[in-house]
């Protein structure tokens, strides 16, 4: 089974940033919600099975789902620019950088991840829509 490791570098009030490295050596940056924001904080450190799935969420018809997250379901790896677009999920990006956007009527201007859609497509291509084991750890 394929493997990947997500190592968190830092967490602040604008998100939890990390680096994901697959067993092939493919690498990207990641974004999650801040460590302890509300009922959708970042995923606890640990070992998870990530499965390619369909029909979990209408906005993400085919997506990777992180399974086995304690007390939670529907945790996805999907495209997003800033933590406000995530509900406990993980967004891949090519880099961490400034983001200036309007989302759900709210103007957001702070750090996020860049090129999330194309980076997600590259992750899917690297993993080949196969199930993989994800280790999440804090640096």
C-alpha positions as CSV (number, residue, x, y, z in Angstrom):
1,X,0.0,0.0,0.0
2,X,1.2,3.5,-0.8
3,X,2.3,5.8,2.0
4,X,2.6,9.5,2.7
5,X,3.6,11.7,5.6
6,X,2.2,15.1,6.6
7,X,4.5,17.0,8.9
8,X,3.1,20.1,10.4
9,X,5.5,23.0,10.5
10,X,3.5,25.6,12.4
11,X,0.0,26.6,13.5
12,X,-1.4,30.1,14.2
13,X,-4.8,31.9,14.0
14,X,-4.6,31.8,10.2
15,X,-4.1,28.0,9.8
16,X,-2.0,25.0,10.4
17,X,0.7,24.6,7.7
18,X,2.6,21.5,6.8
19,X,4.4,19.5,4.2
20,X,3.1,16.3,2.6
21,X,5.6,13.9,1.1
22,X,4.5,10.7,-0.7
23,X,6.6,7.5,-0.8
24,X,7.5,8.4,-4.5
25,X,9.1,11.6,-3.2
26,X,6.3,13.9,-4.5
27,X,5.9,16.9,-2.2
28,X,3.4,19.7,-1.5
29,X,2.5,22.1,1.2
30,X,-0.7,21.6,3.2
31,X,-3.2,23.8,5.1
32,X,-5.6,22.8,7.8
33,X,-7.7,24.8,10.2
34,X,-5.9,26.3,13.3
35,X,-5.1,23.6,15.8
36,X,-8.0,24.3,18.2
37,X,-10.7,26.3,16.3
38,X,-14.2,25.2,17.2
39,X,-15.7,21.9,16.3
40,X,-13.6,21.5,13.1
41,X,-9.9,21.6,14.3
42,X,-7.1,20.0,12.4
43,X,-6.8,16.2,12.3
44,X,-5.0,14.8,15.4
45,X,-1.5,13.4,14.8
46,X,-1.6,9.7,14.0
47,X,-1.9,7.1,11.3
48,X,-4.8,7.1,8.9
49,X,-6.0,5.3,5.9
50,X,-6.9,7.6,3.0
51,X,-9.3,6.2,0.4
52,X,-10.4,7.4,-3.0
53,X,-14.2,7.9,-2.7
54,X,-17.2,9.3,-4.6
55,X,-20.3,11.0,-3.5
56,X,-19.2,12.2,0.0
57,X,-19.8,15.9,-0.7
58,X,-21.6,17.5,-3.6
59,X,-18.8,20.1,-4.1
60,X,-16.2,17.3,-4.2
61,X,-17.7,14.4,-6.2
62,X,-14.5,12.4,-6.4
63,X,-12.0,12.9,-3.6
64,X,-9.6,11.4,-1.1
65,X,-11.2,10.8,2.4
66,X,-9.1,10.6,5.5
67,X,-10.8,7.7,7.4
68,X,-10.6,6.8,11.1
69,X,-10.4,10.4,12.4
70,X,-11.6,10.1,16.1
71,X,-15.2,11.3,16.4
72,X,-15.4,12.6,12.9
73,X,-16.3,11.5,9.3
74,X,-16.2,13.1,5.9
75,X,-12.7,14.5,6.4
76,X,-11.4,15.2,2.9
77,X,-8.3,16.3,1.0
78,X,-9.6,19.0,-1.3
79,X,-8.7,22.2,-2.9
80,X,-9.0,25.4,-0.8
81,X,-7.0,28.6,-0.5
82,X,-7.5,29.6,3.2
83,X,-8.6,27.8,6.4
84,X,-12.0,29.4,6.3
85,X,-12.8,27.1,3.4
86,X,-12.0,24.0,5.4
87,X,-14.1,22.1,8.0
88,X,-11.5,19.8,9.4
89,X,-10.2,18.9,6.0
90,X,-6.7,19.2,4.4
91,X,-5.9,21.5,1.4
92,X,-2.8,20.9,-0.7
93,X,-0.8,23.7,-2.3
94,X,2.4,24.4,-4.2
95,X,3.5,26.9,-1.6
96,X,2.4,29.0,1.3
97,X,1.7,32.6,0.3
98,X,-0.5,35.6,0.6
99,X,-4.1,35.1,-0.4
100,X,-6.6,37.9,-1.2
101,X,-10.1,36.7,-2.0
102,X,-13.8,37.1,-1.3
103,X,-15.4,33.9,-0.1
104,X,-19.1,33.6,1.0
105,X,-19.3,37.4,1.1
106,X,-16.3,37.8,3.4
107,X,-13.1,39.5,2.3
108,X,-10.1,37.4,3.3
109,X,-6.5,38.6,3.2
110,X,-3.9,36.5,4.9
111,X,-1.6,33.5,4.3
112,X,-2.9,30.4,2.7
113,X,-1.8,27.8,0.1
114,X,-1.2,28.6,-3.6
115,X,-2.3,26.7,-6.7
116,X,-4.5,24.3,-4.6
117,X,-6.5,22.9,-7.5
118,X,-3.5,22.0,-9.7
119,X,-1.6,20.7,-6.6
120,X,-4.6,18.5,-5.7
121,X,-4.6,17.2,-9.3
122,X,-0.9,16.4,-9.0
123,X,-1.4,14.6,-5.7
124,X,-4.2,12.5,-7.3
125,X,-1.9,11.7,-10.3
126,X,0.9,10.7,-8.0
127,X,-1.2,8.5,-5.8
128,X,-3.2,7.1,-8.8
129,X,-6.5,7.2,-6.9
130,X,-5.1,4.4,-4.8
131,X,-5.8,4.0,-1.1
132,X,-2.7,5.1,1.0
133,X,-1.6,5.3,4.6
134,X,-1.1,8.8,5.9
135,X,1.1,9.5,8.9
136,X,0.3,12.9,10.4
137,X,2.9,14.3,12.8
138,X,3.8,17.6,14.4
139,X,7.4,18.8,13.9
